Each structure stands twice: as C-alpha cells, then as structure tokens.
Amino acid sequence: MQHKLDLRVIKTRNNIKNTFIQLLNEKDFNQITIQNILDKALINRSTFYKHYTDKFDLAKTINDEILDDYSSFLDERFMDGNRDNLSIIKNIYDRAFEQKDIYCALWTINTDTLHLYDDMQLLLKNKYKSYISKHNISDQELTDYLACIYASLVMTTTKYIFANGNQNITQNIIELLKPLLDSVTFPFVNK
C-alpha cells in the first residue's frame, strides 16, 4: 500500500529544488555547494540529507522528473491522430514553456552522468523512431538519420524559444516549421 507524502516533506523538497534552480541561474553547477543550498533554502544540513545524498542526487532527481514529464509530452505528441494537429503541438510547447526556467537551468549541467539536454534529445529521437517504425519504415539507417534531424530541430527550436521568445512566438514558429518537419521527418507516414 502506498501512502501519501506528508505536506511538510513535499514543501521541503520543493523548497530545496527551487533553491537549487535559483542557484543554477546564479552560478555554475560545479560552484554550488550544499552550504549554498542550505543558506538560500533556510534549512539545516540534516534536513537536506534526509532527502538527497548530495547535489548530484538532487540534480538527478529533478532531471528524472523532467524526463518522465517530457516522455509523457512526447507520447501525446506521437499519438497517430496528433501529427497534423498544431494545437496539440502548441499545447505541448506551452506546457514546456511554463517550466522553461527549470529546463534552462538544468541544461547548463553537463557532467558524465548529468546531461538533461542530451537526454531529452535522445528520448525525442527514440520516440520518433518508435513512431515511424509503426508505419513500416524498414530502412533503419534512414530512420535513424531522420530521427536525428527531427530531434535536433525540435530541441534547437525549443532552446531558441526559451531563450529568445515568448509563448506568442511559439505558434508562428510551429506553423513555419510544420511543412519542413513533415517533408523531412514524416516523408513515409501516410497522410
């Protein structure tokens, strides 16, 4: 039987995570210390260690949550009826845009084990490959190539929107890219 987490535990974890994201926006991951987190979150050392073993564990926990969420976004995106539905694509971008500060902060971490941007791009590539494999594409080399193009374009576009745009520009970019994405990445899928 699974029991609910205590509200205090949820608030403490959220406080630690939010503090960590704020610190990532102020300094490099390698410069962040546990003491920085404690001071900014106004918690003691034992409280931090009840939840996380170190800053790597904290970053990995947040990365894993983001990847789980992103995987759900992609599952929705690649449902067969959604390929041509621009409103669904825009809604997915809008949901991601709401968390852009978290994404951008975590994308700055690039260690041997922590590399969210690359992990998201690989997840997107694999979800795309799975999607087109359902449509009897037998050329694995071509499928892999198209998946690389698709994942690179989507991740670069997402990063651009987060850094330079706002939610209003998202619709324009999606409409601009849709014909390109369809011609390059969905050439074999029945229309």
C-alpha positions as CSV (number, residue, x, y, z in Angstrom):
1,M,0.0,0.0,0.0
2,Q,1.4,3.4,-1.0
3,H,0.9,6.2,1.5
4,K,0.8,9.9,0.7
5,L,3.8,12.1,1.5
6,D,3.4,14.5,4.3
7,L,2.7,18.0,3.1
8,R,5.8,19.2,5.0
9,V,8.0,16.8,3.1
10,I,6.6,18.0,-0.2
11,K,7.1,21.6,0.7
12,T,10.7,20.9,1.9
13,R,11.6,19.1,-1.3
14,N,10.1,21.8,-3.4
15,N,12.0,24.4,-1.4
16,I,15.3,22.6,-2.0
17,K,14.6,22.0,-5.7
18,N,13.5,25.6,-6.3
19,T,16.6,26.9,-4.4
20,F,18.8,24.7,-6.4
21,I,17.3,26.0,-9.7
22,Q,17.8,29.6,-8.5
23,L,21.4,28.9,-7.7
24,L,22.0,27.3,-11.1
25,N,20.8,30.6,-12.6
26,E,23.4,32.4,-10.5
27,K,26.4,30.2,-10.8
28,D,27.9,27.1,-12.4
29,F,26.9,23.7,-11.1
30,N,30.4,23.0,-10.0
31,Q,30.5,26.1,-7.9
32,I,27.3,25.3,-6.0
33,T,27.9,23.8,-2.6
34,I,25.5,22.1,-0.2
35,Q,26.1,25.1,2.1
36,N,24.9,27.4,-0.6
37,I,21.7,25.4,-0.8
38,L,21.2,25.3,2.9
39,D,21.7,29.1,3.3
40,K,19.4,30.0,0.5
41,A,16.7,27.5,1.4
42,L,16.9,28.3,5.1
43,I,17.2,24.7,6.1
44,N,19.8,22.7,8.1
45,R,22.2,20.1,6.8
46,S,20.3,17.2,8.3
47,T,17.1,18.3,6.5
48,F,18.9,18.3,3.2
49,Y,20.4,14.9,3.8
50,K,17.1,13.4,4.7
51,H,16.0,13.9,1.1
52,Y,19.2,13.8,-1.0
53,T,22.7,12.3,-0.7
54,D,24.4,15.3,-2.4
55,K,23.9,17.9,-5.1
56,F,24.3,15.3,-7.8
57,D,21.5,13.2,-6.3
58,L,19.3,16.4,-6.2
59,A,20.1,17.3,-9.8
60,K,19.5,13.7,-10.9
61,T,16.1,13.6,-9.1
62,I,15.0,16.8,-10.9
63,N,16.3,15.5,-14.2
64,D,14.5,12.3,-13.9
65,E,11.2,14.1,-13.1
66,I,11.7,16.3,-16.1
67,L,12.4,13.3,-18.4
68,D,9.3,11.5,-17.1
69,D,7.2,14.5,-17.8
70,Y,8.9,15.0,-21.2
71,S,8.3,11.4,-22.1
72,S,4.6,11.9,-21.4
73,F,4.6,15.0,-23.6
74,L,6.2,13.0,-26.4
75,D,3.7,10.2,-26.1
76,E,0.9,12.7,-26.6
77,R,2.8,14.3,-29.5
78,F,3.3,11.0,-31.3
79,M,-0.2,9.6,-31.0
80,D,-1.3,8.8,-34.5
81,G,-4.0,11.4,-34.7
82,N,-1.9,14.2,-33.4
83,R,0.7,14.6,-36.2
84,D,-1.3,17.2,-38.0
85,N,-2.9,18.9,-35.0
86,L,-1.0,22.2,-34.5
87,S,-3.0,23.0,-31.4
88,I,-1.7,19.8,-29.6
89,I,1.9,20.6,-30.6
90,K,1.5,24.2,-29.4
91,N,0.0,23.0,-26.1
92,I,3.0,20.7,-25.6
93,Y,5.3,23.6,-26.2
94,D,3.3,25.9,-23.9
95,R,3.4,23.3,-21.1
96,A,7.2,23.1,-21.5
97,F,7.4,26.9,-21.7
98,E,5.9,27.1,-18.2
99,Q,8.9,25.2,-16.9
100,K,11.5,26.9,-19.1
101,D,13.5,28.3,-16.2
102,I,13.9,24.8,-14.8
103,Y,14.8,23.4,-18.2
104,C,17.3,26.1,-19.0
105,A,19.0,25.9,-15.6
106,L,19.3,22.1,-15.8
107,W,20.6,22.2,-19.4
108,T,23.6,24.1,-18.0
109,I,24.7,21.0,-16.1
110,N,26.9,18.7,-18.3
111,T,28.8,16.0,-16.4
112,D,29.5,12.4,-17.0
113,T,26.1,11.4,-15.5
114,L,24.0,14.6,-15.8
115,H,23.2,16.0,-19.2
116,L,19.5,16.7,-19.4
117,Y,19.5,18.5,-22.8
118,D,21.3,15.4,-24.5
119,D,18.9,13.0,-22.6
120,M,15.9,14.9,-23.9
121,Q,17.2,14.9,-27.4
122,L,17.9,11.2,-27.2
123,L,14.5,10.5,-25.8
124,L,12.9,12.5,-28.6
125,K,14.9,10.7,-31.2
126,N,13.9,7.3,-29.8
127,K,10.2,8.2,-29.5
128,Y,10.3,9.4,-33.1
129,K,11.9,6.2,-34.3
130,S,9.3,4.2,-32.5
131,Y,6.6,6.3,-34.1
132,I,7.8,5.8,-37.6
133,S,8.6,2.2,-37.1
134,K,4.8,1.7,-36.6
135,H,4.4,2.9,-40.1
136,N,6.5,0.1,-41.7
137,I,9.7,2.0,-42.4
138,S,12.2,-0.7,-42.9
139,D,15.3,1.3,-43.7
140,Q,16.9,1.6,-40.2
141,E,19.8,3.8,-41.4
142,L,17.4,6.3,-42.9
143,T,15.1,6.1,-39.9
144,D,18.0,6.9,-37.6
145,Y,19.1,9.8,-39.7
146,L,15.6,11.3,-39.9
147,A,15.2,10.8,-36.1
148,C,18.5,12.7,-35.6
149,I,17.3,15.6,-37.8
150,Y,13.9,15.7,-36.1
151,A,15.3,15.6,-32.6
152,S,18.0,18.3,-33.3
153,L,15.5,20.6,-34.9
154,V,12.9,20.3,-32.2
155,M,15.4,20.7,-29.4
156,T,17.2,23.7,-31.0
157,T,13.8,25.3,-31.6
158,T,12.8,24.7,-28.0
159,K,16.0,26.2,-26.7
160,Y,15.6,29.2,-29.0
161,I,12.0,29.8,-27.9
162,F,13.0,29.5,-24.3
163,A,16.0,31.9,-24.7
164,N,14.6,34.5,-27.1
165,G,10.9,34.2,-27.4
166,N,7.8,34.0,-25.5
167,Q,4.7,31.9,-25.8
168,N,3.3,34.2,-28.5
169,I,6.1,33.4,-30.9
170,T,5.6,29.6,-30.4
171,Q,2.6,29.4,-32.8
172,N,4.4,31.3,-35.5
173,I,7.5,29.1,-35.3
174,I,5.4,25.9,-35.2
175,E,3.4,27.0,-38.3
176,L,6.7,27.9,-40.1
177,L,8.4,24.6,-39.2
178,K,5.5,22.2,-39.8
179,P,5.9,21.9,-43.6
180,L,9.6,21.4,-43.1
181,L,9.1,18.8,-40.4
182,D,6.5,17.0,-42.4
183,S,8.7,16.9,-45.6
184,V,11.9,15.9,-43.8
185,T,10.8,13.8,-40.9
186,F,7.4,12.3,-41.9
187,P,8.0,11.5,-45.6
188,F,6.9,7.9,-45.3
189,V,4.0,8.3,-43.0
190,N,0.6,8.1,-44.7
191,K,-1.1,11.4,-44.8
